[in-house]
Amino acid sequence: MIYSREEIIYLSNNDEEIKMVISANGIEFIKQWEGCRLTSYQDGGGVWTIGTGHTKGVKQGQVITQEQADGFLAEDLQPVEETLNSYVTVGITQNQYDALCSFTFNLGSAALEGSTLLTLLNQGNYQGAADEFPKWCHDNGQLVQGLLNRRNAERALFLS
């Protein structure tokens, strides 16, 4: 079932529990930014990675199928969804949820949990929260253009 923003706000204000899940569009959004490699590789931080950003138990020389990559992504998104469903206390749209899934998938739950983005969102300041996305574009203190591009795309999705 798809809820309008007003319905979500009404339901969340009336203490009915809504568990959102990432949409097919959200999954494709993440795949677009993460890419998919069926042979293991070391990411920029030296972590062995395979599929769509999957790192758990990955070994050098590992090879998987596209079906396995999709399965790993589904597994890896579960804790992201749990984080969002636990920490977001205001009503949000599917696009906002999908943007937050991408952000959290890329940066980790701890980054979202302690962020100004989440604080502003939970205060109902949707524009302020959106404006936080581009601030998360650095690695080791250096601006990474690819991260800035991703954050700007997440912000645009969040605001659409």
C-alpha positions, 0 to 999 in steps of 0.5 A: 500500500502506498500512503500519501505524506498526509496519511503517513503523518496522520498514522505516525501521529496516532502511534500506528506502526508503519514499517517502510521498505525500500522500493524497486526504484530505491534499489535501482538507485543504489545499484546505479551508484554502487555498481555491481562487480561479480568478482571480489575487489578491494574498495578505496579503503582496502576492504574486500567487496563484491556484488553491490557493495557487499563486504561481509565474508568476502575473500580475494578471488571470490566470484558470484552470480548476479542472483547472488549479488542481488541476494547479498544486496537484499540482506545488506538492506535489512539492517538499513531498513531497521535503522530507518524504521527505528530512528525516523520518527516523522512521516516520510514519503517513499522517495525520502525513505529510498534516499535515506536508504541509499545514504545509510547503505553507503555511510552506515547506520552510525553515521545516520544515527548521530547526524544533523540530517536525522535531527532536522528530519525528526524535527519536521524540517524536511528542507533542512534535512535535505540540505545536509546530504551534500555535506557528507562528501568527504573521505579522509578530509578530502572532497570526493566528487563522486560522493558529492554527486551521489549526495546531490542525487540523494537530496534531489530524490529526497525532495521529489 
